[in-house]
């Protein structure tokens, strides 16, 4: 049987557990020979609605938590946007449209991980409709997280690949298990680094400060410095980002985010300390945001809705820092900053200081900047 006769669906899928359910039971449509009539009322992604769609009929225990997860709701991003645009309401601006055009592309349904590429990748089925219990990292995780995390991890961005990928051949789900991915939204938690996940010490208990055979592990008290500060390499970063809406075809609007990428290594203060992120000092990464990033939405709101948006759409810009805790995925056992104590101490370039902050950046960045770079010590 040729591929065109099965419409891109693997022959063995038909005899699988999911294949025996039948196309119409999930995708709707009509069982007739005429293509147009057969596709009428068809649902492209039957797993989308409510964080589970038809999947929850058999997987209710997963759908019951996934519907509130960060992968489904993008809660962390929504919270940030809502904070910096306060007191303006999103519904009174063009932000909901911009959200649907761009942010929502990384919103993940069950099918986005287990059956097809995420929407942002525009890649179709993962493997001819075969269901993947463990999502393939290079097609699913990398599609949404490739600009930073997956790119660093696989050595496509930054100085090196991560040792866990390079030598351990570990995939994303070895640390970010289904338990966490399906339930990444504990009540009251809105930022990703406050969510419970695997920690370095879970697998490396002998590296715990005060109990390690490695002297440098005992140099600082537990909770003082994140493991990545010593074990990460130069990583991918962003500077500023201007948002613009581009109308190339009638009725079709694209969101464009030009930015200036760079590679850096900066240690900053952690203002989001929690049981899952307890460190006083973390590596920090600049988010692609500046005060006028959303300025063009005011103009396009006048064009598309007949009334301009607020002049100060990012009215609360100073409330949140644009330097934030970074989950760097370029871990190596040996790095330039852990060769000795003085490979880090006294090196101002490794620390985020007030001098690194641009004049037009939010005042909240001062909370992240290190006030005093540790001096060199006698070794």
N, C-alpha and C positions, 0 to 999 in steps of 0.2 A: 504494500500500500504506500503510495507516494504522499509526501508531506502535504501537498495541496488538497489531497482527499480527506485529510484529517484536520484541515484548517489550523495547522501549527500545533495541534495537540498530540502528544505522544500516544502511540497505540496502546502501550501498557497502562496508561492512565485510566483508560476506560474500565479496566478490570480492577483498579485500585479501590480502596475504601471510599475515597472522595469521588472517584469517577462513577461508581455505582449509584451515587445520589442522582445523577442526571443533570444536564446543563440547565434546564428550565427551572428546576427546583431552587437553584441559586441565582441564576442570571435572568430569570423570567423570560419574556419574549414568548414566541408561539411556535409550536411544533408543526410547521408547514414548510413546503419546498421553496416557496417564493422568498428570496432573501430579504427583501424590504419588509414583507409582512412578518417574517420570522423574527426580525430584529426590532419590531415595534415594541416599545415599552421595555426594552432590554436594559438591564443594569450592568454597567461595565465592572464596577467593583462592589460585589454584594456583601463584602466584609466591612464596608465603610460606616454605615449608619449606626450611631450610638456607641461606637467603640467596639464593635463586634459583628454587627449585621447578622447574617445567617450563621456565622461561626458560633455565636453564643448559644444557638440551639443545642449544640453538642458540647461546647466548651464554656459553659456558663461560669465555671469557677475562675477562668482566666478573664473573660469579658467583664466580670463584675468588678475587677480592679483595673483592668486596662482602660476602661472608659474614663477614668480619672487620671491616667498616667501622663507624664510629660511628653512622651512620644506621640500620644494622641492629641492632647490639648495644647501642646507647646506653651505650657503655663509660665515657664520662666521668662520667655520672650514677651508674652502678653503682659506680664507683671511689670517688666522694665518699661515697655512702651507706655503703659498706663500711668506709670509714675512720672516719667519725664515730660509727659504732655499735660499733666494735671495743672490747672483745674478743668481743662477742656475735656469734653466727653468724646470718645472715639466716634460715636455714632453721629456726631455733628461735624465730622471732618471726612476727608477722603481716605483716612487710614484703614477702614474696613475693606475698601476696594484694593488698596495696596497690599493689605494682609492676604487677601485671597489670591492676588496675582503672584505674590512671591513667597511670603512666609508659609502659606498653606501647602506649598510644594513639598516641604519637608515634614508635614503632618503625616503620620504613618497609620494606615489601617492594617489589619491582620495580613491582608493580601500583599501589602507593600513590602513585607519581609519574607513571607512564606511561599508566595506564588509568583509575584511579578516584581520588577524593579520599582523603586520608589518613583513617584510622579516626576520629581525634579530631574531624574536621569533619563526619562523618556525612552526606556529600553524594552518595554514589552514584557513577555513572560520570562521567568528565570530559566526554566528548563521544560519548555513545551507543556506547561500546566502541571507538571509533577510538583507535589507539595514538598517543601523542604522543612523538616522539623527544626533543623538548625540553619538559620539564614546564612547563605554564603557571604563571607565578609567583604570580598572584593566587589560584589554586585549590590549588596544592600547597605551595609554600614558605610562603606567607602562612598557610596553615591551621595549620601547626605553629609557625612562627616569628613569627607576627603580634603576639604580646604585646610583643615588643621590636624585634627586628631589622627585620622587614618593615614593621611599623607605623611605625617611624622613617623607613625608607627611602622609603616612599610618602607620608609626610606625614600619617599618621593619628594619630601619637603624637609628642609633643614640640613643639619650636618651629617647625621647618621640615621639608620633605622634603629628601632628599639631592640634591645638584646632579647626581650621575650619573644619577639617575632623572628629575629635573625637567627638565634641559636635555639630558643625554646620552641619555635614553630607554633606558638600559641595564637589562637584566633580571639577575636573580641569577646565572644561568649564564654571564654575560659575565665574571665574576670567579671564581665557584665552578663551574669546569668539570667535565664528566663525569669527567675523569681524577682529580680530587680527590674528588668525591662518591662515586665507586665504590671509592675506595681511600683512606679518610681515617684509617687506623690503622697508621702505621708502627710497627714492632716497638718495644715499650717506651713508646710515647706514649699517655697516657690522658686528657690534657686537650685540649680543642678548640683552644686558642690555641697549642699546640705543634705543630699539624699544618701541613704545608706548604700554602700557598695563595697567591693573588695578593697582592703588596705594592704600596703606592702608587708606589714608585720604579720598579716594573716598567713602568708607563705614563708616569711623570713623572720620567725620569732626570735632567732638568735641574734638579730641585728638591733633588738630593742635597746635604746640608750640606758646605760647603767648596768646592762647584763651581757653586753657583747664582748667577744674575744678580740674584736677590732677596736683599737684604742680610739680612733676617730669617731666611732659611733657613740662613745661615752663622753666625748668632749662637750656636748651640749645636753641639757636636761631633756627628758621626754616631753614632747609637745612644743619644743622651742623652734625646731626647723623641720620642714617637710622633707622627706627622703629625696624628692626630686631636686631640691636645691643643690645637693651634692652630686646626684647621679643623672641628671638630665643634661643633654647637649643643647647647643644653640637651636632655637625653635622658630617656627613660622609666626609672624605677627602681622598686624594691620595698623594703619594710621587713621586716616579719615575717609569718610564715605559720603558722597552726595547722592541723594535719591532723585531720580528723574523719571517721568512717565513718557514713553515714546509711542506715538500712534503712527504706525506704518501702514496699517490697513484699517478701513472703516470698521468700527465696532470692536477692534482688537487693540488692547493696550498692553504694553510690556513695561516691566519695571527694570531699570538699569541701575546698577550699583558700581560705578567706577571707584577704585580704591588704590592705595599705594602699599603693596606688600613689602615686607622687610623681614630680615632674620635678626633675632636679638636674644639676649639672655638677661633678665632683670629679676632681682630679688626684691620683694616689697612686703609691707606689713599686711597681715590678714585681718580684715575687718568683719569677716563672715565666719568667725570661729563657731564651731559646733562639734558635737561628738564625732561626726564623720569627717570633719575638717578642723582639727583642734590646734593647728600650728600657729605660732606667733608670726613666723615668717614663711612665706610661700613664694613660688615663682609667680609672676604676674604677666598678663597679656593685655595689650591695648585692644579695645573693641573698635570696630570701624564706624565711629560716630563722632559728629561735631555739632556745634550749636545750630548751624543752618542746613543740616543734612536733609531735613524734610521740607525745606523752603519751597521747592518746586510744587509740592502738593497744594499749596495755596493757589498758585496760578491754575493748575489743572482742575481744581475744584470749581473755579469760576467758569472754566470751559465746559466741564462735564455736568455741573449741577446748577450753573447759572448764578452762583453766589460764591465769592472768594472765601477761603478758609481763614482762620485766625492768623494774624501777622506773627504772633509769638506761639506757634504750635508747640515748640519745645520749651514751654514756659518754665518748666521746673528742671531745666538742664543741669543746674548745680547740685541737685539732690543725690545723684548717683555718680560714682567714679567711672571713668572710661578705661582705667587700669583695674583689672580684676584678677582674682585668683585663677591660675591656669592649671589645667590638668594636662601637663606636658607628657607626650608619649614618645620621647626619644631617649629612654633610659639606657644607660651603659654602666657597667661596673666601675670603669675607670674614666674619669673626665678631667679636663684641664683644671677645674676648680677644686677637685678633691685629691690632687697630687700631694698637697701638704696643707697645713693650716693657713700659711701665708700665700697660698695660691688663690685664696678667697679674701682673707683679712687684708685690709688696706687697699683693695682693688675697687675703687670708686665706680668703675665702669660696669661692674656686676650688679650694682644696687640702683634701684629707682630712687632718685633724689629729686628735690624741688627743681634743680637745674634741668632735669629731663622733661619737665612739664611745659607744654606749650602755653602761651599766654591766654589763649581763648578756650582752654579746657576747663571742665567743671571744677569748682572749689573742692568737691568731695575727693578729688585725687590727692589732696594734701594728706588725707587720712591714710593713704596707701604708701606714700613716700617715706623712705627711711630717713629719720632725722639725723642720725649719726652713723657713719660707716665705721664698722669695727676696725680698730687699728691693728697693725701688724703685731705679732707676739714673738717673744723669744723662744726659739725652738732648740 
